[in-house]
Each structure stands twice: as structure tokens, then as C-alpha cells.
């Protein structure tokens, strides 16, 4: 599946606690830089399949982000 990168500060599905798509934090010079993620993933808070770039009122920061 295709991968995309999202800024850590963006309030998008890829950086949300609820998003269940495959993702990982990318580091640059040992510092968190971006989130690399699948294009689509399931969101249990709104019970829909979403793309990484959406955002909603249920957005909560992912625990692994600084």
C-alpha cells in the first residue's frame, strides 16, 4: 500500500490517537520529524474508514508524538 508523510503538528487522522492504519514516526537527526502512514485506515471514534489527511472533532494527539 502507498505511504504518505505528515507533519507531527498537523491535526490529521494520521496523527490521531484513534487512527488504526499502519504508521510510524520518522526521525531526522535523532529527533521526531514526520509520521509515515498508510493512505487509509479505520477510525473507531467515528466508525468509518478514513484517509490519512482527514481530521474531525474527535482528534486526540497520538501518544507517540512529542
BELQUI-V123958 format. One record per residue. N is the residue number from 0. RES is the residue in one small letter. PHI is phi in radians with two decimals (none if undefined). Layout:
n res phi
N RES PHI
N RES PHI
//
This chain:
n res phi
0 x none
1 x -1.17
2 x -2.02
3 x -2.29
4 x -2.07
5 x -2.26
6 x -1.11
7 x -1.09
8 x -1.53
9 x -1.29
10 x -1.55
11 x -2.17
12 x -0.94
13 x -1.11
14 x -1.83
15 x -1.65
16 x -1.02
17 x -1.41
18 x -1.19
19 x -1.91
20 x -1.28
21 x -1.21
22 x -2.76
23 x -2.69
24 x -1.43
25 x -1.72
26 x -1.84
27 x -2.29
28 x 0.95
29 x 1.12
30 x -2.07
31 x -1.00
32 x -2.10
33 x -2.60
34 x -1.90
35 x -1.74
36 x -2.56
37 x -1.19
38 x -1.25
39 x -2.23
40 x -2.81
41 x -1.55
42 x -2.04
43 x -1.23
44 x -1.25
45 x -2.04
46 x 0.96
47 x -2.43
48 x -1.47
49 x -2.15
50 x -1.60
51 x -1.02
52 x -1.60
53 x -1.34
54 x -2.60
55 x -2.57
56 x -1.22
57 x -1.54
58 x -1.05
59 x -2.34
60 x -1.03
61 x -1.14
62 x -1.05
63 x -1.41
64 x -1.58
65 x -1.23
//
